[in-house]
């Protein structure tokens, strides 16, 4: 029993580190007031898709991150996570991730994740303690872009939006799972609060399945991921295949 309780406590602690700003302060977590107060959408029809203003990936794309001179190849799955994958590929194409820091690396007490994608980290003078609270601000609207939580259960024709699978009453596992090398979106406590921050799983993290949106996997360079240290920067991020599958909002 003590062993089971210990593992449960470890899981609770490390899951809190996936929350955008979750390891900084409660104030930082709740600072995304627009996302915190946003009403939920029907499970199969996110409100942002109704407005057709978010990028989507209709198929697959390949992205290469270079960190400390080493390449990490990511296969991004727009077939099973079109909005989440489209958001990421669009931000890569914009050059958003170039020069950003992996601000959160958790390996103890057991391998967990490397997390980056906060645009504030491009500024070397930005306080490290405040990293993990930022997201992508659309230069045209001046507003932060949020994307809905998007998880496709096995056997389903479409993803569930704006709810965890448990919240939606679905017991089937997701198509895209948290295996080692999984690429997924970090978010705050509100389901529809993901923006630009992402993480890569350092181990199989099945307890996250159905709660966070996986949208791709590392297909080459996992040794480079294992070598990432907190504070390391992304030298570059580039879409090398499948860019034609990216459909921008309104297109």
Backbone as CSV, one residue per row, in Angstrom:
resi,resn,N_x,N_y,N_z,CA_x,CA_y,CA_z,C_x,C_y,C_z
1,UNK,0.826,-1.209,0.000,0.000,0.000,0.000,0.861,1.261,0.000
2,UNK,1.943,1.264,0.800,2.795,2.442,0.856,3.445,2.699,-0.504
3,UNK,3.816,1.620,-1.196,4.411,1.784,-2.516,3.417,2.411,-3.481
4,UNK,2.161,1.936,-3.457,1.134,2.484,-4.351,0.879,3.956,-4.044
5,UNK,0.796,4.297,-2.767,0.562,5.695,-2.393,1.723,6.558,-2.849
6,UNK,2.961,6.045,-2.685,4.128,6.802,-3.109,4.107,7.089,-4.592
7,UNK,3.753,6.092,-5.387,3.688,6.293,-6.839,2.601,7.279,-7.200
8,UNK,1.487,7.226,-6.497,0.388,8.164,-6.772,0.829,9.589,-6.495
9,UNK,1.544,9.807,-5.389,2.005,11.151,-5.053,2.990,11.664,-6.088
10,UNK,3.887,10.792,-6.551,4.836,11.188,-7.594,4.087,11.610,-8.845
11,UNK,3.059,10.847,-9.229,2.270,11.172,-10.425,1.604,12.525,-10.292
12,UNK,1.025,12.804,-9.131,0.356,14.088,-8.905,1.338,15.235,-9.030
13,UNK,2.523,15.070,-8.450,3.526,16.135,-8.471,3.998,16.420,-9.880
14,UNK,4.327,15.361,-10.644,4.880,15.597,-11.966,3.826,16.041,-12.963
15,UNK,2.581,15.605,-12.797,1.528,16.087,-13.694,1.334,17.590,-13.517
16,UNK,1.472,18.095,-12.305,1.318,19.535,-12.075,2.344,20.331,-12.856
17,UNK,3.480,19.704,-13.177,4.515,20.396,-13.939,4.155,20.552,-15.410
18,UNK,3.131,19.875,-15.892,2.687,20.048,-17.273,1.781,21.258,-17.413
19,UNK,1.203,21.710,-16.319,0.329,22.861,-16.396,1.131,24.085,-16.798
20,UNK,0.619,24.872,-17.723,1.285,26.090,-18.136,1.372,27.013,-16.931
21,UNK,2.574,27.235,-16.455,2.773,28.028,-15.255,2.555,27.251,-13.991
22,UNK,2.258,25.962,-14.089,1.895,25.184,-12.909,2.988,25.041,-11.897
23,UNK,4.250,25.113,-12.323,5.356,24.992,-11.384,5.904,26.354,-11.000
24,UNK,5.188,27.416,-11.379,5.637,28.757,-11.045,4.854,29.303,-9.867
25,UNK,3.551,29.452,-10.065,2.702,29.935,-8.983,1.255,29.758,-9.368
26,UNK,0.370,29.731,-8.377,-1.052,29.620,-8.673,-1.534,30.845,-9.416
27,UNK,-0.936,32.004,-9.125,-1.327,33.225,-9.820,-1.030,33.099,-11.311
28,UNK,0.135,32.500,-11.642,0.487,32.340,-13.043,-0.467,31.399,-13.749
29,UNK,-0.900,30.347,-13.052,-1.831,29.406,-13.648,-3.139,30.089,-13.978
30,UNK,-3.614,30.937,-13.109,-4.918,31.564,-13.292,-4.831,32.858,-14.082
31,UNK,-3.629,33.214,-14.561,-3.500,34.480,-15.278,-4.159,34.439,-16.639
32,UNK,-4.355,33.234,-17.215,-5.019,33.113,-18.513,-6.522,33.180,-18.304
33,UNK,-7.016,34.341,-17.923,-8.418,34.464,-17.530,-9.366,34.152,-18.671
34,UNK,-8.970,34.489,-19.905,-9.856,34.211,-21.033,-10.073,32.722,-21.197
35,UNK,-8.994,31.959,-21.030,-9.128,30.509,-21.171,-9.858,29.913,-19.983
36,UNK,-9.606,30.438,-18.783,-10.226,29.874,-17.600,-11.731,30.052,-17.622
37,UNK,-12.206,31.155,-18.217,-13.629,31.440,-18.179,-14.367,30.998,-19.440
38,UNK,-13.605,30.463,-20.419,-14.243,30.085,-21.676,-15.215,28.933,-21.462
39,UNK,-16.446,29.030,-21.991,-17.399,27.932,-21.852,-16.997,26.745,-22.696
40,UNK,-17.416,25.567,-22.293,-17.102,24.361,-23.047,-17.946,24.291,-24.310
41,UNK,-17.391,23.645,-25.345,-18.094,23.454,-26.598,-18.620,22.029,-26.660
42,UNK,-19.539,21.754,-27.594,-19.950,20.365,-27.783,-18.733,19.490,-28.037
43,UNK,-18.778,18.229,-27.599,-17.595,17.375,-27.609,-17.000,17.194,-28.989
44,UNK,-17.826,17.227,-30.050,-17.306,16.975,-31.396,-17.294,18.220,-32.268
45,UNK,-17.454,19.404,-31.660,-17.528,20.622,-32.462,-16.982,21.801,-31.662
46,UNK,-15.654,22.017,-31.695,-15.079,23.129,-30.948,-15.515,24.463,-31.514
47,UNK,-15.737,25.414,-30.657,-16.225,26.723,-31.095,-15.266,27.403,-32.060
48,UNK,-13.943,27.160,-31.881,-12.978,27.790,-32.759,-13.056,27.219,-34.173
49,UNK,-13.439,25.944,-34.306,-13.603,25.377,-35.638,-14.838,25.955,-36.310
50,UNK,-15.850,26.299,-35.534,-17.044,26.907,-36.099,-16.684,28.207,-36.801
51,UNK,-15.767,28.958,-36.205,-15.334,30.227,-36.785,-14.288,30.011,-37.878
52,UNK,-13.759,28.786,-37.976,-12.789,28.434,-39.014,-11.583,29.362,-38.995
53,UNK,-11.119,29.710,-37.784,-10.017,30.668,-37.692,-8.743,30.072,-37.137
54,UNK,-8.673,28.748,-37.021,-7.461,28.109,-36.540,-6.812,27.298,-37.657
55,UNK,-5.483,27.246,-37.672,-4.823,26.378,-38.655,-5.177,24.923,-38.394
56,UNK,-5.162,24.106,-39.449,-5.377,22.675,-39.314,-4.401,21.949,-40.223
57,UNK,-4.052,20.763,-39.810,-3.173,19.930,-40.606,-3.983,18.746,-41.112
58,UNK,-4.147,18.672,-42.418,-4.946,17.614,-43.027,-4.009,16.523,-43.553
59,UNK,-3.524,15.706,-42.640,-2.554,14.680,-42.987,-1.352,14.749,-42.058
60,UNK,-0.190,14.361,-42.572,1.017,14.296,-41.765,1.989,15.405,-42.151
61,UNK,2.897,15.704,-41.243,3.993,16.629,-41.529,5.196,16.195,-40.704
62,UNK,6.374,16.518,-41.189,7.611,16.196,-40.489,8.323,17.488,-40.118
63,UNK,8.678,17.596,-38.859,9.370,18.781,-38.334,10.698,18.329,-37.745
64,UNK,11.737,19.107,-37.986,13.041,18.821,-37.393,13.418,19.960,-36.452
65,UNK,13.617,19.630,-35.186,14.169,20.557,-34.213,15.667,20.318,-34.130
66,UNK,16.436,21.382,-34.024,17.870,21.254,-33.774,18.144,21.870,-32.413
67,UNK,18.701,21.062,-31.516,19.024,21.505,-30.154,20.483,21.151,-29.876
68,UNK,21.272,22.155,-29.559,22.705,21.972,-29.312,23.374,21.245,-30.482
69,UNK,22.924,21.594,-31.691,23.515,21.038,-32.895,23.040,19.649,-33.266
70,UNK,22.143,19.067,-32.475,21.644,17.723,-32.741,20.202,17.788,-33.238
71,UNK,19.870,16.947,-34.214,18.543,16.970,-34.831,17.582,16.024,-34.123
72,UNK,16.339,16.487,-34.010,15.239,15.697,-33.448,14.122,15.724,-34.485
73,UNK,13.772,14.564,-35.027,12.737,14.488,-36.056,11.394,14.161,-35.418
74,UNK,10.400,14.970,-35.731,9.056,14.811,-35.184,8.074,14.522,-36.315
75,UNK,7.319,13.443,-36.176,6.231,13.162,-37.118,4.951,13.689,-36.492
76,UNK,4.355,14.686,-37.135,3.192,15.380,-36.593,1.934,14.832,-37.259
77,UNK,0.961,14.431,-36.437,-0.203,13.677,-36.906,-1.454,14.558,-36.991
78,UNK,-1.699,15.068,-38.204,-2.898,15.861,-38.411,-4.115,15.024,-38.741
79,UNK,-3.919,13.745,-38.958,-5.055,12.865,-39.228,-5.886,12.668,-37.974
80,UNK,-5.224,12.497,-36.837,-5.924,12.237,-35.582,-5.992,13.440,-34.655
81,UNK,-5.220,14.487,-34.953,-5.253,15.703,-34.130,-5.053,16.920,-35.026
82,UNK,-6.022,17.201,-35.912,-5.818,18.228,-36.942,-5.592,19.646,-36.415
83,UNK,-6.308,20.045,-35.366,-6.164,21.406,-34.848,-4.858,21.553,-34.078
84,UNK,-4.558,20.598,-33.200,-3.342,20.663,-32.395,-2.108,20.594,-33.289
85,UNK,-2.117,19.670,-34.254,-1.000,19.535,-35.175,-0.871,20.765,-36.067
86,UNK,-2.002,21.288,-36.531,-1.971,22.471,-37.382,-1.416,23.681,-36.669
87,UNK,-1.789,23.845,-35.415,-1.266,24.947,-34.612,0.252,24.861,-34.515
88,UNK,0.767,23.657,-34.214,2.206,23.483,-34.041,2.954,23.738,-35.338
89,UNK,2.494,23.158,-36.436,3.173,23.332,-37.716,3.139,24.797,-38.143
90,UNK,2.030,25.465,-37.920,1.935,26.891,-38.244,2.954,27.706,-37.447
91,UNK,3.092,27.392,-36.150,4.042,28.135,-35.315,5.481,27.834,-35.706
92,UNK,5.750,26.589,-36.096,7.087,26.259,-36.610,7.368,27.069,-37.861
93,UNK,6.404,27.110,-38.783,6.577,27.822,-40.045,6.763,29.324,-39.820
94,UNK,6.158,29.856,-38.787,6.316,31.274,-38.435,7.686,31.570,-37.823
95,UNK,8.426,30.526,-37.436,9.714,30.727,-36.784,9.616,30.994,-35.297
96,UNK,8.444,30.721,-34.716,8.233,31.051,-33.310,9.201,30.320,-32.387
97,UNK,9.496,29.066,-32.695,10.268,28.244,-31.766,11.773,28.457,-31.862
98,UNK,12.228,29.129,-32.902,13.663,29.365,-33.039,14.184,30.203,-31.877
99,UNK,15.138,29.656,-31.136,15.746,30.399,-30.033,15.039,30.274,-28.705
100,UNK,13.922,29.526,-28.653,13.205,29.383,-27.382,13.868,28.326,-26.503
101,UNK,13.591,28.427,-25.213,14.247,27.603,-24.198,13.366,26.435,-23.781
102,UNK,13.990,25.311,-23.472,13.304,24.258,-22.731,13.372,24.678,-21.257
103,UNK,12.280,25.254,-20.796,12.282,25.875,-19.462,11.968,24.890,-18.349
104,UNK,11.507,23.700,-18.713,11.143,22.714,-17.690,11.608,21.336,-18.144
105,UNK,12.511,20.763,-17.384,13.000,19.406,-17.659,12.877,18.612,-16.366
106,UNK,12.092,17.548,-16.410,11.827,16.750,-15.210,12.309,15.322,-15.452
107,UNK,13.353,14.942,-14.721,13.886,13.575,-14.804,13.890,12.862,-13.451
108,UNK,13.736,13.615,-12.389,13.735,13.046,-11.044,12.397,13.334,-10.377
109,UNK,11.854,12.396,-9.636,12.432,11.116,-9.217,12.399,10.036,-10.292
110,UNK,11.810,10.351,-11.467,11.798,9.403,-12.571,11.667,10.198,-13.863
111,UNK,12.101,9.660,-15.015,12.004,10.399,-16.280,10.565,10.803,-16.568
112,UNK,10.378,12.071,-16.934,9.026,12.567,-17.189,8.977,13.301,-18.525
113,UNK,9.295,14.591,-18.566,9.184,15.343,-19.824,10.270,16.408,-19.937
114,UNK,10.482,16.860,-21.187,11.146,18.134,-21.457,10.075,19.033,-22.061
115,UNK,10.009,20.267,-21.585,8.931,21.171,-21.991,9.500,22.516,-22.416
116,UNK,8.995,23.035,-23.535,9.425,24.337,-24.036,8.300,25.005,-24.801
117,UNK,8.663,26.085,-25.515,7.677,26.757,-26.352,7.088,28.024,-25.786
118,UNK,7.636,28.538,-24.676,7.166,29.820,-24.137,7.890,30.934,-24.879
119,UNK,7.172,31.778,-25.663,7.829,32.826,-26.441,8.616,33.822,-25.592
120,UNK,8.252,33.940,-24.328,8.973,34.871,-23.448,10.434,34.446,-23.250
121,UNK,10.718,33.157,-23.491,12.059,32.657,-23.230,13.076,33.090,-24.277
122,UNK,12.604,33.698,-25.368,13.546,34.186,-26.375,14.399,35.315,-25.817
123,UNK,13.849,36.070,-24.869,14.572,37.170,-24.225,15.455,36.599,-23.120
124,UNK,16.786,36.669,-23.264,17.670,36.091,-22.246,17.563,36.786,-20.897
125,UNK,16.996,37.987,-20.882,16.856,38.721,-19.631,15.514,38.486,-18.938
126,UNK,14.635,37.706,-19.578,13.346,37.430,-18.947,13.571,36.511,-17.752
127,UNK,12.950,36.813,-16.594,13.185,36.010,-15.386,12.822,34.535,-15.594
128,UNK,13.775,33.658,-15.323,13.555,32.226,-15.524,12.405,31.706,-14.679
129,UNK,12.195,32.304,-13.513,11.137,31.843,-12.613,9.747,32.107,-13.180
130,UNK,9.645,32.991,-14.168,8.339,33.314,-14.737,8.080,32.585,-16.052
131,UNK,9.051,31.823,-16.520,8.843,31.080,-17.752,7.814,29.968,-17.521
132,UNK,7.055,29.697,-18.561,5.979,28.717,-18.455,4.616,29.366,-18.402
133,UNK,4.570,30.702,-18.479,3.290,31.416,-18.411,2.887,32.029,-19.750
134,UNK,3.770,31.948,-20.748,3.509,32.633,-22.006,2.910,31.748,-23.070
135,UNK,2.424,32.389,-24.127,1.857,31.688,-25.269,1.961,32.559,-26.506
136,UNK,1.540,32.022,-27.644,1.631,32.737,-28.911,0.576,33.825,-29.004
137,UNK,1.021,35.043,-29.315,0.121,36.167,-29.544,0.074,36.432,-31.045
138,UNK,-1.109,36.353,-31.620,-1.294,36.572,-33.048,-0.983,38.031,-33.376
139,UNK,-0.007,38.295,-34.241,0.353,39.688,-34.530,-0.750,40.465,-35.242
140,UNK,-1.653,39.755,-35.906,-2.725,40.454,-36.617,-3.816,40.929,-35.664
141,UNK,-4.200,40.063,-34.731,-5.284,40.427,-33.819,-4.779,41.015,-32.506
142,UNK,-3.538,40.712,-32.169,-3.013,41.157,-30.877,-3.479,40.295,-29.719
143,UNK,-4.205,39.221,-30.013,-4.730,38.328,-28.973,-3.923,37.037,-28.920
144,UNK,-3.900,36.421,-27.741,-3.248,35.130,-27.631,-4.114,34.071,-28.306
145,UNK,-3.458,33.190,-29.039,-4.164,32.082,-29.672,-4.274,30.914,-28.687
146,UNK,-5.492,30.476,-28.480,-5.734,29.266,-27.691,-6.321,28.204,-28.613
147,UNK,-5.998,26.963,-28.331,-6.575,25.869,-29.109,-7.333,24.935,-28.171
148,UNK,-8.388,24.308,-28.672,-9.176,23.427,-27.810,-8.442,22.127,-27.522
149,UNK,-8.690,21.570,-26.349,-8.197,20.231,-26.048,-8.805,19.270,-27.064
150,UNK,-7.961,18.456,-27.685,-8.378,17.623,-28.821,-7.825,16.210,-28.628
151,UNK,-8.704,15.260,-28.341,-8.279,13.877,-28.098,-9.226,12.935,-28.835
152,UNK,-8.673,12.101,-29.694,-9.489,11.164,-30.464,-9.446,9.776,-29.823
153,UNK,-10.603,9.264,-29.371,-10.633,7.917,-28.790,-10.525,6.844,-29.878
154,UNK,-10.049,5.695,-29.502,-9.986,4.577,-30.437,-11.383,4.259,-30.966
155,UNK,-11.485,4.063,-32.273,-12.744,3.707,-32.896,-13.646,4.875,-33.217
156,UNK,-13.275,6.076,-32.821,-14.118,7.248,-33.074,-13.813,7.841,-34.443
157,UNK,-14.810,8.480,-35.036,-14.613,9.112,-36.330,-13.973,10.489,-36.197
158,UNK,-14.169,11.126,-35.050,-13.648,12.478,-34.844,-13.144,12.617,-33.408
159,UNK,-12.276,13.593,-33.163,-11.785,13.811,-31.807,-12.869,14.357,-30.885
160,UNK,-12.632,14.200,-29.602,-13.419,14.875,-28.566,-12.741,16.221,-28.309
161,UNK,-13.532,17.271,-28.225,-12.977,18.609,-28.023,-13.414,19.196,-26.684
162,UNK,-12.487,19.963,-26.098,-12.754,20.785,-24.912,-13.029,19.990,-23.646
163,UNK,-12.819,18.671,-23.688,-13.023,17.830,-22.516,-11.978,16.724,-22.496
164,UNK,-11.577,16.326,-21.283,-10.798,15.099,-21.178,-11.732,13.934,-21.494
165,UNK,-11.165,12.775,-21.797,-12.023,11.640,-22.097,-12.857,11.255,-20.880
166,UNK,-12.294,11.412,-19.697,-13.062,11.109,-18.488,-14.233,12.061,-18.348
167,UNK,-14.002,13.352,-18.601,-15.086,14.340,-18.534,-16.176,14.035,-19.541
168,UNK,-15.781,13.476,-20.689,-16.746,13.148,-21.744,-17.413,11.803,-21.514
169,UNK,-17.011,11.092,-20.448,-17.605,9.796,-20.144,-17.164,8.686,-21.083
170,UNK,-15.978,8.835,-21.653,-15.466,7.856,-22.613,-14.402,7.002,-21.929
171,UNK,-14.564,5.695,-22.020,-13.636,4.778,-21.363,-12.598,4.196,-22.318
172,UNK,-12.790,4.369,-23.621,-11.807,3.864,-24.579,-10.543,4.719,-24.535
173,UNK,-9.386,4.116,-24.763,-8.135,4.882,-24.747,-8.020,5.753,-25.989
174,UNK,-7.161,6.757,-25.952,-6.966,7.594,-27.133,-6.154,6.880,-28.200
175,UNK,-6.320,7.322,-29.438,-5.519,6.779,-30.530,-4.046,7.127,-30.328
176,UNK,-3.775,8.380,-29.952,-2.408,8.860,-29.745,-2.106,8.828,-28.252
177,UNK,-1.179,7.970,-27.857,-0.906,7.751,-26.439,0.459,8.303,-26.033
178,UNK,0.620,8.418,-24.727,1.857,8.948,-24.158,2.917,7.852,-24.033
179,UNK,3.377,7.366,-25.177,4.530,6.476,-25.163,5.795,7.331,-25.098
180,UNK,6.930,6.706,-24.857,8.197,7.445,-24.854,8.386,8.114,-26.214
181,UNK,8.707,9.412,-26.186,8.868,10.170,-27.420,7.603,10.836,-27.912
182,UNK,6.504,10.715,-27.164,5.259,11.385,-27.558,5.419,12.902,-27.490
183,UNK,4.835,13.586,-28.458,4.830,15.045,-28.538,3.428,15.525,-28.196
184,UNK,3.304,16.404,-27.192,1.970,16.800,-26.714,1.987,18.252,-26.271
185,UNK,0.765,18.795,-26.072,0.614,20.196,-25.685,0.472,20.350,-24.180
186,UNK,1.207,21.323,-23.643,1.028,21.720,-22.243,-0.109,22.726,-22.182
187,UNK,-0.779,22.769,-21.061,-1.905,23.692,-20.883,-2.069,24.002,-19.400
188,UNK,-2.935,25.001,-19.113,-3.281,25.272,-17.721,-4.436,24.359,-17.326
189,UNK,-5.069,24.625,-16.216,-6.140,23.752,-15.735,-7.350,23.770,-16.654
190,UNK,-7.567,24.879,-17.375,-8.692,24.947,-18.316,-8.379,24.096,-19.540
191,UNK,-9.302,23.239,-19.981,-9.014,22.356,-21.122,-8.583,23.088,-22.384
192,UNK,-9.194,24.246,-22.657,-8.923,24.947,-23.912,-7.914,26.080,-23.740
193,UNK,-6.820,25.815,-23.023,-5.847,26.864,-22.719,-4.477,26.624,-23.331
194,UNK,-4.317,25.573,-24.138,-3.030,25.353,-24.800,-2.804,26.440,-25.843
195,UNK,-1.535,26.794,-26.037,-1.206,27.839,-26.995,0.017,27.441,-27.810
196,UNK,1.207,27.590,-27.242,2.431,27.260,-27.983,3.346,26.303,-27.239
197,UNK,3.135,26.121,-25.936,4.034,25.274,-25.165,3.758,23.790,-25.419
198,UNK,4.830,23.037,-25.604,4.726,21.609,-25.893,5.689,20.848,-25.003
199,UNK,5.499,19.533,-24.944,6.439,18.699,-24.200,6.661,17.391,-24.947
200,UNK,7.791,16.767,-24.649,8.131,15.455,-25.189,8.289,14.501,-24.013
201,UNK,7.610,13.362,-24.079,7.647,12.385,-22.986,8.980,11.649,-22.990
202,UNK,9.588,11.563,-21.814,10.862,10.859,-21.653,10.668,9.388,-21.296
203,UNK,9.429,9.013,-21.033,9.095,7.632,-20.681,7.638,7.404,-21.038
204,UNK,7.184,6.176,-20.911,5.768,5.899,-21.125,4.987,6.502,-19.966
205,UNK,4.010,7.353,-20.294,3.251,8.095,-19.279,1.764,7.843,-19.476
206,UNK,1.364,6.593,-19.321,-0.013,6.209,-19.599,-1.041,6.928,-18.754
207,UNK,-0.650,7.402,-17.566,-1.611,8.083,-16.702,-2.018,9.449,-17.245
208,UNK,-1.307,9.939,-18.278,-1.684,11.206,-18.914,-2.636,11.001,-20.088
209,UNK,-2.780,9.762,-20.542,-3.634,9.490,-21.702,-5.068,9.924,-21.442
210,UNK,-5.633,10.627,-22.417,-7.010,11.097,-22.285,-7.138,12.422,-21.572
211,UNK,-6.014,12.956,-21.050,-6.043,14.226,-20.317,-5.282,15.339,-21.027
212,UNK,-4.275,14.978,-21.787,-3.480,15.941,-22.541,-3.433,15.485,-23.994
213,UNK,-3.277,16.454,-24.894,-3.380,16.177,-26.325,-2.031,15.817,-26.925
214,UNK,-1.858,14.538,-27.226,-0.709,14.086,-28.005,-1.004,14.355,-29.479
215,UNK,0.016,14.835,-30.215,-0.229,15.110,-31.633,0.932,14.672,-32.522
216,UNK,1.844,13.898,-31.982,2.945,13.411,-32.791,3.953,12.646,-31.958
217,UNK,5.044,12.234,-32.619,6.058,11.415,-31.949,7.446,11.722,-32.500
218,UNK,8.431,11.553,-31.653,9.821,11.599,-32.094,10.100,10.314,-32.870
219,UNK,10.544,10.457,-34.112,10.867,9.280,-34.923,12.364,9.092,-35.089
220,UNK,13.154,10.119,-34.751,14.609,10.007,-34.798,15.197,11.088,-33.900
221,UNK,16.266,10.755,-33.202,16.932,11.747,-32.360,16.496,11.729,-30.906
222,UNK,15.932,10.604,-30.450,15.519,10.545,-29.046,16.714,10.660,-28.104
223,UNK,17.898,10.285,-28.591,19.101,10.464,-27.775,19.370,11.940,-27.527
224,UNK,19.050,12.770,-28.523,19.211,14.215,-28.351,18.201,14.753,-27.342
225,UNK,16.979,14.211,-27.367,15.967,14.617,-26.381,16.434,14.247,-24.974
226,UNK,16.981,13.046,-24.835,17.460,12.600,-23.529,18.571,13.493,-22.991
227,UNK,19.288,14.162,-23.907,20.399,15.012,-23.487,20.011,16.451,-23.202
228,UNK,18.738,16.810,-23.413,18.311,18.192,-23.184,18.348,18.522,-21.695
229,UNK,18.911,19.680,-21.379,18.952,20.166,-20.008,18.111,21.436,-19.898
230,UNK,17.635,21.704,-18.709,16.830,22.907,-18.502,17.656,24.134,-18.867
231,UNK,17.098,24.997,-19.708,17.807,26.178,-20.166,18.382,26.044,-21.557
232,UNK,18.418,24.820,-22.107,18.893,24.639,-23.475,17.915,25.283,-24.458
233,UNK,18.465,25.851,-25.517,17.640,26.537,-26.508,17.453,25.696,-27.773
234,UNK,16.334,25.934,-28.439,16.093,25.346,-29.756,16.844,26.187,-30.778
235,UNK,17.848,25.589,-31.420,18.598,26.327,-32.434,17.688,26.699,-33.592
236,UNK,16.895,25.731,-34.040,15.985,25.972,-35.156,14.893,24.924,-35.161
237,UNK,13.777,25.257,-35.809,12.668,24.326,-36.031,12.194,24.538,-37.455
238,UNK,12.074,23.448,-38.201,11.747,23.575,-39.622,10.826,22.446,-40.066
239,UNK,9.830,22.816,-40.872,8.967,21.823,-41.506,9.682,21.333,-42.755
240,UNK,10.014,20.040,-42.798,10.751,19.518,-43.947,9.875,18.681,-44.875
241,UNK,8.662,18.372,-44.433,7.766,17.564,-45.265,6.327,17.787,-44.815
242,UNK,5.414,17.838,-45.778,3.986,17.915,-45.463,3.440,19.311,-45.251
243,UNK,4.209,20.343,-45.601,3.716,21.703,-45.399,2.462,21.975,-46.230
244,UNK,2.348,21.266,-47.346,1.160,21.457,-48.199,-0.121,20.996,-47.509
245,UNK,0.020,20.233,-46.434,-1.152,19.761,-45.690,-1.659,20.776,-44.667
246,UNK,-0.902,21.853,-44.477,-1.317,22.893,-43.540,-2.330,23.820,-44.189
247,UNK,-3.500,23.928,-43.560,-4.554,24.812,-44.030,-4.757,25.912,-42.982
248,UNK,-4.511,27.149,-43.396,-4.609,28.267,-42.458,-6.056,28.652,-42.220
249,UNK,-6.309,29.305,-41.099,-7.661,29.723,-40.758,-8.255,30.580,-41.852
250,UNK,-9.500,30.233,-42.220,-10.194,30.994,-43.256,-9.958,30.475,-44.655
251,UNK,-9.012,29.484,-44.762,-8.729,28.961,-46.112,-9.594,27.760,-46.410
